[in-house]
Amino acid sequence: MCQHKPPCPTATQPDRDAARPVTRYDVVGCTRLCNGVLLFDDTGELLPDGSIVAPHRPLGLTGAASCPP
């Protein structure tokens, strides 16, 4: 699929969402990457084989926890 040099990560690699965007679907809220992955705005993914990856946003600190006393 990917014609980039160096090639983008495949859909089976852990860093698959680092592949280059090909098409943006604003109505649905997702981007199709050159490796065939659909990356949703909530960080969920749909892989080319139909597998679903649950949203995996990093956990942030709350304002109280990040401010010094």
ChimeraX commands (.cxc) that place a marker at each C-alpha (Angstrom):
marker #1 position 0.00,0.00,0.00 radius 0.5
marker #1 position 2.45,2.64,1.19 radius 0.5
marker #1 position 4.72,4.14,-1.46 radius 0.5
marker #1 position 6.56,6.52,0.92 radius 0.5
marker #1 position 10.33,6.36,1.46 radius 0.5
marker #1 position 11.00,5.23,4.13 radius 0.5
marker #1 position 7.76,3.25,4.22 radius 0.5
marker #1 position 5.15,4.03,6.85 radius 0.5
marker #1 position 4.43,1.48,9.61 radius 0.5
marker #1 position 2.11,-1.32,8.53 radius 0.5
marker #1 position -1.33,-1.79,10.08 radius 0.5
marker #1 position 0.04,-4.63,12.24 radius 0.5
marker #1 position 2.83,-2.59,13.84 radius 0.5
marker #1 position 2.34,-0.88,17.23 radius 0.5
marker #1 position 3.11,2.57,15.76 radius 0.5
marker #1 position 0.58,2.10,12.90 radius 0.5
marker #1 position -1.10,5.46,13.60 radius 0.5
marker #1 position 2.14,7.23,12.60 radius 0.5
marker #1 position 1.43,6.44,8.92 radius 0.5
marker #1 position 0.67,9.36,6.63 radius 0.5
marker #1 position -2.93,10.53,6.24 radius 0.5
marker #1 position -4.49,9.92,2.82 radius 0.5
marker #1 position -8.09,11.07,3.21 radius 0.5
marker #1 position -9.96,12.99,5.90 radius 0.5
marker #1 position -13.65,12.22,6.55 radius 0.5
marker #1 position -14.93,15.18,8.60 radius 0.5
marker #1 position -18.55,13.97,8.67 radius 0.5
marker #1 position -17.51,10.67,10.29 radius 0.5
marker #1 position -14.62,12.12,12.30 radius 0.5
marker #1 position -11.83,9.91,11.00 radius 0.5
marker #1 position -8.77,9.85,8.78 radius 0.5
marker #1 position -7.70,7.03,6.45 radius 0.5
marker #1 position -3.97,6.39,6.70 radius 0.5
marker #1 position -1.79,5.05,3.87 radius 0.5
marker #1 position -1.55,1.68,5.64 radius 0.5
marker #1 position -5.35,1.24,5.45 radius 0.5
marker #1 position -6.09,2.12,9.09 radius 0.5
marker #1 position -9.07,4.36,9.86 radius 0.5
marker #1 position -7.99,6.60,12.75 radius 0.5
marker #1 position -10.94,8.18,14.56 radius 0.5
marker #1 position -10.88,11.54,16.33 radius 0.5
marker #1 position -11.36,9.82,19.70 radius 0.5
marker #1 position -8.12,7.83,18.96 radius 0.5
marker #1 position -10.01,4.61,18.27 radius 0.5
marker #1 position -8.96,2.68,15.16 radius 0.5
marker #1 position -10.46,0.33,12.61 radius 0.5
marker #1 position -7.80,-1.91,11.08 radius 0.5
marker #1 position -7.93,-3.22,7.49 radius 0.5
marker #1 position -8.74,-6.74,8.72 radius 0.5
marker #1 position -11.84,-5.41,10.55 radius 0.5
marker #1 position -10.25,-5.43,14.02 radius 0.5
marker #1 position -11.21,-2.62,16.36 radius 0.5
marker #1 position -8.75,-0.80,18.60 radius 0.5
marker #1 position -10.45,0.99,21.49 radius 0.5
marker #1 position -9.75,4.69,22.02 radius 0.5
marker #1 position -6.42,5.14,23.78 radius 0.5
marker #1 position -6.08,8.77,24.75 radius 0.5
marker #1 position -3.27,9.44,27.19 radius 0.5
marker #1 position -4.44,10.10,30.71 radius 0.5
marker #1 position -3.83,13.70,31.70 radius 0.5
marker #1 position -3.27,15.16,35.12 radius 0.5
marker #1 position -6.03,17.14,36.74 radius 0.5
marker #1 position -5.41,20.79,37.41 radius 0.5
marker #1 position -5.09,20.21,41.15 radius 0.5
marker #1 position -2.54,17.42,40.74 radius 0.5
marker #1 position -0.34,19.39,38.36 radius 0.5
marker #1 position -0.16,22.64,40.38 radius 0.5
marker #1 position 2.33,22.99,43.18 radius 0.5
marker #1 position 0.84,23.79,46.63 radius 0.5
marker link #1:1,2 radius 0.2
marker link #1:2,3 radius 0.2
marker link #1:3,4 radius 0.2
marker link #1:4,5 radius 0.2
marker link #1:5,6 radius 0.2
marker link #1:6,7 radius 0.2
marker link #1:7,8 radius 0.2
marker link #1:8,9 radius 0.2
marker link #1:9,10 radius 0.2
marker link #1:10,11 radius 0.2
marker link #1:11,12 radius 0.2
marker link #1:12,13 radius 0.2
marker link #1:13,14 radius 0.2
marker link #1:14,15 radius 0.2
marker link #1:15,16 radius 0.2
marker link #1:16,17 radius 0.2
marker link #1:17,18 radius 0.2
marker link #1:18,19 radius 0.2
marker link #1:19,20 radius 0.2
marker link #1:20,21 radius 0.2
marker link #1:21,22 radius 0.2
marker link #1:22,23 radius 0.2
marker link #1:23,24 radius 0.2
marker link #1:24,25 radius 0.2
marker link #1:25,26 radius 0.2
marker link #1:26,27 radius 0.2
marker link #1:27,28 radius 0.2
marker link #1:28,29 radius 0.2
marker link #1:29,30 radius 0.2
marker link #1:30,31 radius 0.2
marker link #1:31,32 radius 0.2
marker link #1:32,33 radius 0.2
marker link #1:33,34 radius 0.2
marker link #1:34,35 radius 0.2
marker link #1:35,36 radius 0.2
marker link #1:36,37 radius 0.2
marker link #1:37,38 radius 0.2
marker link #1:38,39 radius 0.2
marker link #1:39,40 radius 0.2
marker link #1:40,41 radius 0.2
marker link #1:41,42 radius 0.2
marker link #1:42,43 radius 0.2
marker link #1:43,44 radius 0.2
marker link #1:44,45 radius 0.2
marker link #1:45,46 radius 0.2
marker link #1:46,47 radius 0.2
marker link #1:47,48 radius 0.2
marker link #1:48,49 radius 0.2
marker link #1:49,50 radius 0.2
marker link #1:50,51 radius 0.2
marker link #1:51,52 radius 0.2
marker link #1:52,53 radius 0.2
marker link #1:53,54 radius 0.2
marker link #1:54,55 radius 0.2
marker link #1:55,56 radius 0.2
marker link #1:56,57 radius 0.2
marker link #1:57,58 radius 0.2
marker link #1:58,59 radius 0.2
marker link #1:59,60 radius 0.2
marker link #1:60,61 radius 0.2
marker link #1:61,62 radius 0.2
marker link #1:62,63 radius 0.2
marker link #1:63,64 radius 0.2
marker link #1:64,65 radius 0.2
marker link #1:65,66 radius 0.2
marker link #1:66,67 radius 0.2
marker link #1:67,68 radius 0.2
marker link #1:68,69 radius 0.2
view
